[in-house]
């Protein structure tokens, strides 16, 4: 979390999900793949920077649970990020104003394998020791697009279902 001047003041955990089915239609659809009900979660708290562990010591862990078992697990140290949070904030504030501050999601480089698709009932945990654990259940939103209304459907085969599975 940055204040109105762009200074990093607090840390939290964030999870911004992408719909692989939307993004898979065309890479240019990435913005739409990240904007749907419930696509971004934050929490469980804001930890003031003065009370948080040193940024270089932080490790972000992702665990996906299905039916009580661990389906996927990976972690990445914040020190492995190519861009530091202060550098990202500097770029963010160059052309935009945030009168009350902003939450910046840095990304992690943790991407589950392409064959892994979340489904309703899965649990997604993102943990940063000293900051917190964000736990989200996966739910399905949207509805199937009727075949007769699908853009570009010329009878040449099925169009993928564009419903989004997310946290």
LOFI-364242 format. One record per residue: residue number from 1; x, y, z of N, C-alpha, C, O, CB in turn. Coordinates in Angstrom, 2 decimals. Glycine has a CB too. Layout:
# LOFI-364242
R    n     n_xx     n_yy     n_zz    ca_xx    ca_yy    ca_zz     c_xx     c_yy     c_zz     o_xx     o_yy     o_zz    cb_xx    cb_yy    cb_zz
R  NUM        X        Y        Z        X        Y        Z        X        Y        Z        X        Y        Z        X        Y        Z
...
//
This chain:
# LOFI-364242
R    n     n_xx     n_yy     n_zz    ca_xx    ca_yy    ca_zz     c_xx     c_yy     c_zz     o_xx     o_yy     o_zz    cb_xx    cb_yy    cb_zz
R    1     0.85    -1.17     0.00     0.00     0.00     0.00     0.90     1.23     0.00     1.84     1.32     0.79    -0.97     0.00     1.22
R    2     0.59     2.15    -0.88     1.34     3.40    -0.95     0.44     4.55    -0.55    -0.78     4.50    -0.72     1.91     3.62    -2.38
R    3     1.04     5.59    -0.01     0.27     6.78     0.35     0.11     7.67    -0.88     0.54     7.31    -1.97     0.96     7.57     1.52
R    4    -0.50     8.82    -0.71    -0.79     9.72    -1.82     0.47    10.21    -2.53     0.40    10.62    -3.69    -1.59    10.91    -1.33
R    5     1.61    10.18    -1.85     2.86    10.64    -2.47     3.61     9.52    -3.19     4.62     9.78    -3.85     3.77    11.25    -1.42
R    6     3.12     8.29    -3.07     3.78     7.16    -3.72     4.77     6.44    -2.83     5.53     5.59    -3.30     4.47     7.63    -4.94
R    7     4.78     6.77    -1.54     5.69     6.13    -0.59     5.05     4.86    -0.05     3.90     4.87     0.38     6.04     7.08     0.57
R    8     5.80     3.76    -0.07     5.33     2.48     0.47     5.13     2.63     1.97     6.06     3.00     2.69     6.32     1.33     0.15
R    9     3.90     2.33     2.46     3.60     2.52     3.87     3.09     1.27     4.57     3.14     1.19     5.80     2.59     3.61     4.03
R   10     2.61     0.29     3.82     2.07    -0.92     4.44     2.13    -2.07     3.44     2.22    -1.87     2.23     0.61    -0.70     4.94
R   11     2.06    -3.29     4.00     2.04    -4.49     3.18     0.76    -5.26     3.44     0.19    -5.20     4.53     3.28    -5.38     3.47
R   12     0.31    -5.97     2.44    -0.81    -6.88     2.56    -0.59    -8.02     1.58     0.40    -8.02     0.85    -2.17    -6.16     2.31
R   13    -1.49    -8.97     1.57    -1.43   -10.07     0.62    -2.52    -9.84    -0.41    -3.63    -9.44    -0.06    -1.60   -11.46     1.34
R   14    -2.22   -10.10    -1.66    -3.21    -9.92    -2.72    -3.21   -11.13    -3.65    -2.20   -11.80    -3.83    -2.93    -8.65    -3.51
R   15    -4.38   -11.37    -4.23    -4.53   -12.45    -5.20    -5.40   -11.95    -6.33    -6.62   -11.83    -6.18    -5.13   -13.74    -4.55
R   16    -4.78   -11.64    -7.46    -5.57   -11.24    -8.63    -5.53   -12.39    -9.61    -4.48   -12.75   -10.14    -5.03    -9.91    -9.28
R   17    -6.69   -12.94    -9.84    -6.82   -14.13   -10.68    -7.03   -13.73   -12.14    -7.61   -12.69   -12.45    -7.99   -15.00   -10.19
R   18    -6.56   -14.58   -13.02    -6.82   -14.43   -14.45    -7.66   -15.62   -14.90    -7.45   -16.75   -14.46    -5.50   -14.33   -15.27
R   19    -8.61   -15.35   -15.77    -9.40   -16.42   -16.37    -8.63   -16.93   -17.57    -8.47   -16.22   -18.56   -10.83   -15.93   -16.77
R   20    -8.16   -18.17   -17.48    -7.40   -18.73   -18.60    -8.26   -18.91   -19.84    -7.76   -18.82   -20.96    -6.78   -20.06   -18.20
R   21    -9.55   -19.16   -19.66   -10.41   -19.34   -20.84   -10.59   -18.03   -21.59   -10.63   -18.02   -22.82   -11.79   -19.91   -20.42
R   22   -10.69   -16.92   -20.87   -10.82   -15.62   -21.55    -9.49   -15.23   -22.18    -9.46   -14.86   -23.36   -11.28   -14.52   -20.55
R   23    -8.41   -15.32   -21.43    -7.10   -14.96   -21.95    -6.70   -15.87   -23.11    -6.03   -15.43   -24.04    -6.05   -15.03   -20.83
R   24    -7.11   -17.14   -23.05    -6.77   -18.10   -24.09    -7.40   -17.79   -25.43    -6.86   -18.18   -26.46    -7.16   -19.45   -23.66
R   25    -8.52   -17.11   -25.43    -9.17   -16.72   -26.69    -8.25   -15.83   -27.51    -8.18   -15.96   -28.73   -10.51   -16.01   -26.41
R   26    -7.55   -14.91   -26.82    -6.67   -13.96   -27.50    -5.85   -13.27   -26.41    -6.44   -12.77   -25.45    -7.48   -12.92   -28.38
R   27    -4.53   -13.23   -26.52    -3.72   -12.58   -25.49    -4.10   -11.11   -25.25    -3.85   -10.57   -24.18    -2.27   -12.65   -25.86
R   28    -4.71   -10.49   -26.23    -5.15    -9.10   -26.06    -6.30    -8.98   -25.07    -6.64    -7.88   -24.64    -5.56    -8.52   -27.40
R   29    -6.91   -10.12   -24.72    -8.03   -10.11   -23.77    -7.55   -10.14   -22.32    -8.39   -10.26   -21.42    -8.94   -11.29   -24.04
R   30    -6.24   -10.04   -22.05    -5.74   -10.12   -20.68    -6.46    -9.15   -19.74    -6.81    -9.55   -18.63    -4.25    -9.85   -20.66
R   31    -6.70    -7.88   -20.12    -7.43    -7.01   -19.18    -8.80    -7.56   -18.82    -9.20    -7.49   -17.66    -7.59    -5.61   -19.79
R   32    -9.54    -8.11   -19.79   -10.85    -8.68   -19.50   -10.72    -9.95   -18.66   -11.63   -10.27   -17.90   -11.60    -8.98   -20.80
R   33    -9.61   -10.66   -18.79    -9.40   -11.90   -18.04    -9.15   -11.63   -16.56    -9.18   -12.56   -15.75    -8.23   -12.67   -18.64
R   34    -8.90   -10.38   -16.20    -8.63   -10.02   -14.82    -9.74    -9.17   -14.20    -9.62    -8.74   -13.05    -7.31    -9.28   -14.73
R   35   -10.81    -8.93   -14.93   -11.86    -8.06   -14.42   -13.19    -8.79   -14.45   -13.91    -8.74   -15.45   -11.94    -6.75   -15.24
R   36   -13.50    -9.47   -13.35   -14.78   -10.14   -13.19   -15.05   -10.22   -11.70   -14.14   -10.07   -10.89   -14.78   -11.56   -13.87
R   37   -16.28   -10.45   -11.34   -16.67   -10.47    -9.94   -15.75   -11.36    -9.12   -15.57   -12.54    -9.43   -18.12   -10.93    -9.80
R   38   -15.17   -10.79    -8.09   -14.32   -11.55    -7.18   -12.93   -11.86    -7.69   -12.25   -12.70    -7.13   -14.98   -12.81    -6.85
R   39   -12.49   -11.19    -8.75   -11.21   -11.53    -9.35   -10.00   -11.05    -8.56    -8.87   -11.46    -8.85   -11.13   -10.97   -10.72
R   40   -10.21   -10.21    -7.57    -9.08    -9.71    -6.79    -9.46    -9.70    -5.31   -10.49    -9.16    -4.91    -8.66    -8.29    -7.26
R   41    -8.59   -10.31    -4.52    -8.82   -10.34    -3.07    -7.59    -9.75    -2.37    -6.47    -9.92    -2.84    -9.10   -11.79    -2.57
R   42    -7.83    -9.07    -1.26    -6.76    -8.48    -0.46    -6.95    -8.85     1.00    -8.08    -9.06     1.44    -6.73    -6.94    -0.62
R   43    -5.85    -8.93     1.74    -5.97    -9.14     3.18    -5.03   -10.21     3.67    -4.21   -10.69     2.89    -7.38    -9.51     3.54
R   44    -5.10   -10.59     4.86    -6.18   -10.32     5.81    -6.04    -8.99     6.55    -6.96    -8.59     7.26    -6.23   -11.43     6.81
R   45    -4.90    -8.29     6.38    -4.70    -7.03     7.10    -3.68    -6.18     6.37    -2.97    -6.65     5.48    -4.25    -7.29     8.56
R   46    -3.61    -4.92     6.77    -2.51    -4.05     6.35    -1.49    -4.04     7.47    -1.82    -3.75     8.62    -3.02    -2.59     6.02
R   47    -0.25    -4.36     7.15     0.82    -4.35     8.14     1.68    -3.13     7.85     2.30    -3.05     6.79     1.67    -5.68     8.09
R   48     1.74    -2.16     8.78     2.58    -0.98     8.55     4.01    -1.40     8.24     4.55    -2.32     8.85     2.55    -0.05     9.78
R   49     4.62    -0.71     7.30     5.96    -1.07     6.87     6.94    -1.11     8.04     7.83    -1.96     8.07     6.45    -0.07     5.82
R   50     6.77    -0.22     9.00     7.66    -0.19    10.17     7.54    -1.44    11.03     8.45    -1.76    11.78     7.37     1.04    11.01
R   51     6.41    -2.15    10.93     6.18    -3.36    11.72     6.36    -4.64    10.91     6.27    -5.74    11.47     4.78    -3.32    12.31
R   52     6.61    -4.52     9.64     6.73    -5.68     8.74     8.18    -6.16     8.69     9.11    -5.39     8.96     6.23    -5.33     7.31
R   53     8.37    -7.42     8.35     9.73    -7.91     8.14    10.40    -7.14     7.00     9.71    -6.50     6.19     9.73    -9.43     7.83
R   54    11.72    -7.20     6.93    12.45    -6.56     5.83    11.95    -7.13     4.50    11.75    -8.34     4.38    13.99    -6.78     5.97
R   55    11.75    -6.27     3.52    11.23    -6.72     2.22    12.09    -7.84     1.63    11.56    -8.82     1.10    11.16    -5.55     1.25
R   56    13.41    -7.70     1.71    14.31    -8.68     1.10    14.18   -10.06     1.73    14.57   -11.06     1.13    15.73    -8.21     1.22
R   57    13.62   -10.13     2.96    13.50   -11.42     3.64    12.16   -12.13     3.36    11.99   -13.28     3.74    13.66   -11.23     5.13
R   58    11.24   -11.45     2.70     9.90   -12.00     2.51     9.87   -13.09     1.44    10.56   -13.00     0.42     8.93   -10.90     2.14
R   59     9.06   -14.11     1.69     8.83   -15.19     0.74     7.32   -15.32     0.57     6.58   -15.37     1.55     9.47   -16.55     1.24
R   60     6.87   -15.39    -0.68     5.46   -15.54    -0.98     5.23   -17.00    -1.34     5.91   -17.56    -2.20     5.01   -14.57    -2.16
R   61     4.25   -17.62    -0.68     3.94   -19.02    -0.94     2.50   -19.15    -1.43     1.59   -18.54    -0.87     4.16   -19.88     0.33
R   62     2.32   -19.94    -2.48     1.00   -20.25    -3.01     0.74   -21.73    -2.81     1.57   -22.57    -3.14     0.89   -19.86    -4.52
R   63    -0.44   -22.06    -2.24    -0.85   -23.45    -2.08    -2.30   -23.54    -2.57    -3.16   -22.77    -2.17    -0.71   -23.93    -0.58
R   64    -2.53   -24.51    -3.45    -3.89   -24.77    -3.93    -4.32   -26.11    -3.36    -3.64   -27.12    -3.53    -3.97   -24.77    -5.51
R   65    -5.46   -26.11    -2.68    -6.01   -27.32    -2.06    -7.23   -27.79    -2.84    -8.06   -26.98    -3.27    -6.38   -27.06    -0.56
R   66    -7.33   -29.09    -3.03    -8.52   -29.69    -3.65    -8.88   -30.93    -2.86    -8.06   -31.83    -2.66    -8.27   -30.03    -5.17
R   67   -10.13   -30.97    -2.42   -10.64   -32.14    -1.69    -9.75   -32.50    -0.50    -9.54   -33.68    -0.21   -10.76   -33.34    -2.64
R   68    -9.22   -31.48     0.18    -8.41   -31.71     1.37    -6.95   -32.02     1.10    -6.17   -32.16     2.04    -8.99   -32.80     2.14
R   69    -6.56   -32.15    -0.16    -5.17   -32.45    -0.50    -4.51   -31.22    -1.13    -5.19   -30.35    -1.66    -5.10   -33.66    -1.47
R   70    -3.18   -31.17    -1.06    -2.44   -30.12    -1.72    -2.30   -30.49    -3.19    -1.71   -31.51    -3.54    -1.03   -29.90    -1.07
R   71    -2.86   -29.65    -4.06    -2.84   -29.88    -5.50    -1.60   -29.24    -6.12    -1.02   -29.78    -7.06    -4.11   -29.31    -6.16
R   72    -1.19   -28.10    -5.58    -0.05   -27.35    -6.12     0.55   -26.52    -5.01    -0.16   -25.99    -4.15    -0.48   -26.45    -7.32
R   73     1.87   -26.42    -5.03     2.57   -25.58    -4.05     3.81   -25.00    -4.71     4.54   -25.71    -5.40     2.94   -26.39    -2.76
R   74     4.03   -23.71    -4.50     5.24   -23.08    -4.99     5.49   -21.84    -4.15     4.58   -21.32    -3.50     5.14   -22.73    -6.51
R   75     6.71   -21.36    -4.17     7.04   -20.15    -3.44     8.11   -19.38    -4.18     8.82   -19.93    -5.02     7.50   -20.47    -2.00
R   76     8.21   -18.11    -3.86     9.22   -17.25    -4.48     9.63   -16.19    -3.47     8.78   -15.57    -2.82     8.67   -16.59    -5.80
R   77    10.94   -15.98    -3.32    11.38   -14.90    -2.44    11.16   -13.55    -3.13    11.35   -13.43    -4.34    12.87   -15.09    -2.05
R   78    10.77   -12.56    -2.37    10.56   -11.23    -2.92    11.86   -10.71    -3.54    11.83    -9.92    -4.48    10.05   -10.27    -1.82
R   79    12.99   -11.15    -3.00    14.29   -10.71    -3.53    14.52   -11.18    -4.96    15.39   -10.65    -5.64    15.41   -11.21    -2.63
R   80    13.76   -12.17    -5.44    13.91   -12.67    -6.80    13.14   -11.83    -7.82    13.28   -12.04    -9.03    13.44   -14.11    -6.87
R   81    12.34   -10.88    -7.34    11.59   -10.03    -8.26    12.54    -9.16    -9.06    13.52    -8.63    -8.53    10.56    -9.16    -7.50
R   82    12.25    -9.01   -10.33    13.10    -8.18   -11.18    12.99    -6.70   -10.80    13.99    -5.97   -10.84    12.73    -8.37   -12.66
R   83    11.80    -6.27   -10.44    11.56    -4.86   -10.07    11.18    -4.79    -8.60    10.34    -5.56    -8.13    10.44    -4.23   -10.95
R   84    11.79    -3.88    -7.88    11.49    -3.69    -6.45    10.18    -2.89    -6.32     9.84    -2.12    -7.22    12.66    -2.95    -5.72
R   85     9.47    -3.06    -5.21     8.21    -2.32    -5.04     8.36    -0.80    -5.19     7.50    -0.16    -5.80     7.62    -2.62    -3.69
R   86     9.44    -0.22    -4.66     9.60     1.24    -4.79     9.79     1.65    -6.25     9.33     2.73    -6.65    10.81     1.71    -3.95
R   87    10.44     0.83    -7.04    10.60     1.12    -8.46     9.27     1.02    -9.19     8.96     1.86   -10.04    11.62     0.16    -9.09
R   88     8.47     0.01    -8.87     7.15    -0.13    -9.47     6.25     1.06    -9.11     5.51     1.57    -9.95     6.49    -1.44    -9.03
R   89     6.32     1.48    -7.86     5.52     2.63    -7.43     5.96     3.91    -8.15     5.12     4.73    -8.51     5.63     2.81    -5.91
R   90     7.24     4.07    -8.35     7.73     5.24    -9.07     7.12     5.31   -10.47     6.70     6.38   -10.91     9.27     5.22    -9.17
R   91     7.08     4.19   -11.17     6.47     4.15   -12.49     4.96     4.39   -12.42     4.41     5.12   -13.24     6.75     2.83   -13.17
R   92     4.31     3.78   -11.46     2.86     3.92   -11.32     2.45     5.37   -11.11     1.46     5.83   -11.68     2.37     3.07   -10.16
R   93     3.21     6.10   -10.30     2.86     7.48    -9.95     3.32     8.50   -11.00     3.00     9.68   -10.87     3.45     7.83    -8.62
R   94     4.05     8.09   -12.02     4.50     9.05   -13.03     3.36     9.65   -13.82     3.42    10.82   -14.18     5.46     8.38   -13.98
R   95     2.32     8.88   -14.09     1.25     9.39   -14.94    -0.13     9.31   -14.30    -1.12     9.71   -14.92     1.23     8.64   -16.23
R   96    -0.20     8.81   -13.07    -1.48     8.67   -12.40    -1.42     9.30   -11.02    -0.36     9.36   -10.40    -1.89     7.19   -12.29
R   97    -2.55     9.78   -10.56    -2.65    10.33    -9.21    -3.55     9.45    -8.38    -4.57     8.95    -8.85    -3.18    11.78    -9.24
R   98    -3.17     9.27    -7.13    -3.95     8.48    -6.18    -4.08     9.31    -4.90    -3.26     9.17    -3.99    -3.28     7.06    -5.90
R   99    -5.09    10.18    -4.83    -5.22    11.12    -3.72    -5.27    10.47    -2.34    -4.91    11.11    -1.35    -6.44    11.94    -3.91
R  100    -5.72     9.22    -2.24    -5.76     8.55    -0.94    -4.84     7.34    -0.89    -4.89     6.55     0.05    -7.19     8.13    -0.61
R  101    -4.01     7.19    -1.92    -3.09     6.07    -1.96    -3.59     4.98    -2.88    -4.62     5.12    -3.53    -2.88     5.50    -0.57
R  102    -2.82     3.88    -2.94    -3.14     2.81    -3.87    -2.55     1.50    -3.36    -1.54     1.48    -2.65    -2.60     3.13    -5.29
R  103    -3.20     0.41    -3.73    -2.65    -0.91    -3.48    -2.00    -1.36    -4.77    -2.65    -1.40    -5.82    -3.76    -1.94    -2.99
R  104    -0.73    -1.71    -4.71     0.02    -2.18    -5.86     0.24    -3.68    -5.70     0.84    -4.11    -4.72     1.37    -1.43    -6.01
R  105    -0.24    -4.47    -6.67     0.03    -5.90    -6.67     1.24    -6.13    -7.55     1.22    -5.81    -8.74    -1.22    -6.73    -7.18
R  106     2.29    -6.68    -6.97     3.56    -6.80    -7.67     3.65    -7.99    -8.60     4.48    -8.00    -9.51     4.66    -6.86    -6.69
R  107     2.82    -9.00    -8.39     2.98   -10.24    -9.13     4.05   -11.08    -8.44     4.82   -10.58    -7.63     3.35    -9.97   -10.61
R  108     4.08   -12.36    -8.78     5.02   -13.25    -8.08     5.85   -14.12    -9.00     6.88   -14.64    -8.58     4.27   -14.12    -7.15
R  109     5.45   -14.29   -10.20     6.02   -15.25   -11.15     5.61   -16.68   -10.83     6.11   -17.61   -11.46     7.53   -15.14   -11.16
R  110     4.72   -16.88    -9.88     4.19   -18.22    -9.61     2.98   -18.43   -10.51     1.97   -17.74   -10.39     3.80   -18.39    -8.08
R  111     3.11   -19.38   -11.42     2.02   -19.70   -12.33     1.86   -21.22   -12.34     2.77   -21.93   -12.75     2.29   -19.14   -13.78
R  112     0.71   -21.71   -11.88     0.50   -23.16   -11.94     0.58   -23.66   -13.38     0.35   -22.90   -14.31    -0.87   -23.53   -11.33
R  113     0.91   -24.93   -13.57     1.02   -25.46   -14.93    -0.29   -25.32   -15.70    -1.38   -25.31   -15.11     1.43   -26.93   -14.89
R  114    -0.17   -25.22   -17.02    -1.34   -25.00   -17.89    -2.40   -26.07   -17.72    -3.59   -25.79   -17.87    -0.90   -24.94   -19.33
R  115    -2.00   -27.30   -17.42    -2.99   -28.37   -17.28    -3.78   -28.29   -15.98    -4.78   -29.00   -15.83    -2.30   -29.72   -17.37
R  116    -3.36   -27.44   -15.05    -4.08   -27.29   -13.79    -5.14   -26.21   -13.96    -4.82   -25.05   -14.22    -3.10   -26.94   -12.63
R  117    -6.37   -26.58   -13.81    -7.48   -25.64   -13.89    -8.20   -25.65   -12.55    -8.59   -26.70   -12.05    -8.46   -25.99   -15.05
R  118    -8.36   -24.47   -11.98    -9.11   -24.37   -10.74   -10.56   -24.76   -10.98   -11.09   -24.57   -12.08    -9.02   -22.95   -10.14
R  119   -11.19   -25.29    -9.94   -12.61   -25.59   -10.04   -13.28   -25.21    -8.73   -12.64   -25.11    -7.69   -12.85   -27.08   -10.39
R  120   -14.57   -25.02    -8.82   -15.34   -24.65    -7.64   -15.04   -25.62    -6.50   -15.02   -26.83    -6.70   -16.86   -24.63    -7.95
R  121   -14.81   -25.07    -5.32   -14.51   -25.88    -4.16   -13.03   -25.90    -3.81   -12.68   -26.21    -2.67   -14.99   -27.27    -4.37
R  122   -12.16   -25.58    -4.76   -10.74   -25.49    -4.45   -10.52   -24.34    -3.47   -11.32   -23.40    -3.41    -9.88   -25.30    -5.74
R  123    -9.44   -24.42    -2.71    -9.03   -23.33    -1.82    -7.66   -22.84    -2.26    -6.77   -23.65    -2.52    -9.02   -23.78    -0.32
R  124    -7.49   -21.54    -2.34    -6.22   -20.94    -2.72    -5.69   -20.16    -1.53    -6.34   -19.23    -1.04    -6.37   -20.03    -3.98
R  125    -4.50   -20.54    -1.06    -3.83   -19.84     0.04    -2.61   -19.13    -0.52    -1.81   -19.71    -1.25    -3.42   -20.82     1.18
R  126    -2.48   -17.86    -0.17    -1.25   -17.13    -0.44    -0.77   -16.62     0.91    -1.48   -15.90     1.60    -1.47   -15.94    -1.49
R  127     0.45   -17.02     1.27     0.99   -16.68     2.58     2.29   -15.91     2.44     3.14   -16.24     1.61     1.21   -17.94     3.43
R  128     2.42   -14.88     3.26     3.67   -14.15     3.39     3.94   -14.06     4.89     3.30   -13.27     5.58     3.60   -12.70     2.70
R  129     4.88   -14.86     5.41     5.16   -14.83     6.85     5.46   -13.40     7.32     6.25   -12.68     6.72     6.34   -15.76     7.19
R  130     4.81   -13.02     8.41     4.96   -11.67     8.95     3.96   -10.68     8.38     3.84    -9.57     8.89     6.34   -11.18     8.69
R  131     3.24   -11.09     7.33     2.22   -10.22     6.71     0.85   -10.87     6.85    -0.12   -10.20     7.21     2.56    -9.95     5.22
R  132     0.75   -12.17     6.56    -0.52   -12.87     6.73    -0.75   -13.92     5.66     0.05   -14.10     4.75    -1.65   -11.90     6.72
R  133    -1.87   -14.61     5.81    -2.30   -15.62     4.85    -3.68   -15.24     4.34    -4.61   -15.02     5.11    -2.32   -17.04     5.48
R  134    -3.79   -15.16     3.03    -5.06   -14.88     2.37    -5.58   -16.21     1.85    -4.91   -16.87     1.05    -4.90   -13.82     1.21
R  135    -6.77   -16.61     2.29    -7.37   -17.88     1.86    -8.68   -17.57     1.15    -9.55   -16.89     1.69    -7.62   -18.85     3.08
R  136    -8.79   -18.08    -0.07    -9.98   -17.84    -0.87   -10.54   -19.14    -1.42    -9.80   -19.96    -1.96    -9.67   -16.88    -2.01
R  137   -11.87   -19.33    -1.28   -12.51   -20.46    -1.96   -12.73   -20.10    -3.42   -12.98   -18.94    -3.75   -13.87   -20.83    -1.27
R  138   -12.63   -21.08    -4.28   -12.88   -20.87    -5.71   -14.37   -21.07    -5.97   -14.96   -22.05    -5.52   -12.02   -21.84    -6.59
R  139   -14.96   -20.13    -6.69   -16.35   -20.22    -7.11   -16.42   -19.92    -8.60   -15.52   -19.31    -9.16   -17.25   -19.24    -6.30
R  140   -17.49   -20.35    -9.24   -17.67   -20.08   -10.65   -18.65   -18.93   -10.80   -19.69   -18.90   -10.14   -18.17   -21.33   -11.41
R  141   -18.31   -17.98   -11.67   -19.20   -16.84   -11.92   -19.55   -16.81   -13.40   -18.89   -17.43   -14.23   -18.53   -15.51   -11.49
R  142   -20.60   -16.09   -13.70   -21.02   -15.96   -15.09   -21.87   -17.14   -15.51   -22.16   -18.03   -14.71   -19.81   -15.85   -16.01
R  143   -22.27   -17.12   -16.75   -23.08   -18.21   -17.28   -22.59   -18.51   -18.70   -21.99   -17.66   -19.35   -24.60   -17.85   -17.27
R  144   -22.86   -19.70   -19.16   -22.45   -20.04   -20.53   -23.11   -19.10   -21.53   -24.26   -18.70   -21.35   -22.79   -21.50   -20.86
R  145   -22.38   -18.77   -22.56   -22.94   -17.95   -23.63   -23.68   -18.87   -24.58   -23.10   -19.82   -25.10   -21.82   -17.14   -24.37
R  146   -24.98   -18.60   -24.83   -25.74   -19.46   -25.75   -25.05   -19.54   -27.11   -24.53   -18.53   -27.59   -27.18   -18.95   -25.91
R  147   -25.04   -20.70   -27.72   -24.37   -20.92   -28.99   -24.81   -19.91   -30.04   -23.99   -19.42   -30.81   -24.63   -22.34   -29.49
R  148   -26.09   -19.59   -30.07   -26.60   -18.68   -31.09   -26.10   -17.25   -30.91   -26.21   -16.44   -31.83   -28.11   -18.69   -31.06
R  149   -25.54   -16.92   -29.73   -25.10   -15.54   -29.47   -23.59   -15.39   -29.47   -23.10   -14.28   -29.27   -25.65   -15.08   -28.15
R  150   -22.84   -16.44   -29.67   -21.39   -16.36   -29.61   -20.84   -15.63   -30.83   -21.14   -15.97   -31.97   -20.77   -17.77   -29.51
R  151   -20.03   -14.62   -30.57   -19.42   -13.87   -31.66   -18.47   -14.76   -32.45   -17.74   -15.56   -31.86   -18.67   -12.64   -31.12
R  152   -18.49   -14.64   -33.72   -17.58   -15.39   -34.58   -17.95   -16.84   -34.76   -17.19   -17.58   -35.39   -16.22   -15.30   -34.03
R  153   -19.07   -17.27   -34.24   -19.49   -18.67   -34.38   -20.13   -18.83   -35.76   -21.25   -18.37   -35.99   -20.47   -19.09   -33.24
R  154   -19.42   -19.49   -36.64   -19.92   -19.70   -37.99   -20.18   -21.19   -38.25   -20.18   -21.64   -39.39   -18.94   -19.14   -39.01
R  155   -20.39   -21.93   -37.16   -20.65   -23.34   -37.31   -19.40   -24.16   -37.56   -19.48   -25.30   -38.02   -21.62   -23.56   -38.42
R  156   -18.22   -23.60   -37.26   -16.96   -24.29   -37.53   -16.43   -25.00   -36.29   -15.22   -25.22   -36.19   -15.94   -23.31   -38.04
R  157   -17.27   -25.35   -35.38   -16.81   -26.03   -34.18   -17.17   -25.24   -32.94   -17.66   -24.11   -33.03   -15.30   -26.25   -34.23
R  158   -16.94   -25.83   -31.79   -17.35   -25.19   -30.54   -16.48   -23.99   -30.20   -15.29   -23.96   -30.51   -17.31   -26.19   -29.40
R  159   -17.10   -23.02   -29.55   -16.38   -21.88   -28.99   -16.21   -22.17   -27.50   -17.15   -22.61   -26.85   -17.13   -20.52   -29.24
R  160   -15.01   -21.91   -26.96   -14.80   -22.20   -25.54   -15.80   -21.46   -24.65   -16.22   -20.34   -24.96   -13.38   -21.84   -25.13
R  161   -16.15   -22.08   -23.55   -17.00   -21.47   -22.54   -16.21   -20.34   -21.89   -15.09   -20.56   -21.43   -17.48   -22.52   -21.49
R  162   -16.76   -19.15   -21.85   -16.04   -17.99   -21.34   -16.36   -17.70   -19.88   -16.06   -16.61   -19.39   -16.35   -16.77   -22.17
R  163   -16.96   -18.65   -19.17   -17.16   -18.45   -17.75   -15.81   -18.42   -17.07   -14.87   -19.08   -17.51   -18.06   -19.54   -17.15
R  164   -15.71   -17.67   -16.00   -14.45   -17.53   -15.29   -14.50   -18.31   -13.99   -15.47   -18.23   -13.24   -14.14   -16.05   -15.01
R  165   -13.46   -19.07   -13.75   -13.30   -19.73   -12.47   -12.30   -18.92   -11.68   -11.20   -18.66   -12.17   -12.86   -21.22   -12.63
R  166   -12.64   -18.52   -10.49   -11.77   -17.62    -9.74   -11.97   -17.83    -8.26   -12.75   -18.68    -7.82   -12.04   -16.15   -10.10
R  167   -11.24   -17.03    -7.51   -11.36   -17.08    -6.06   -12.46   -16.15    -5.61   -12.73   -16.05    -4.42   -10.03   -16.70    -5.38
//
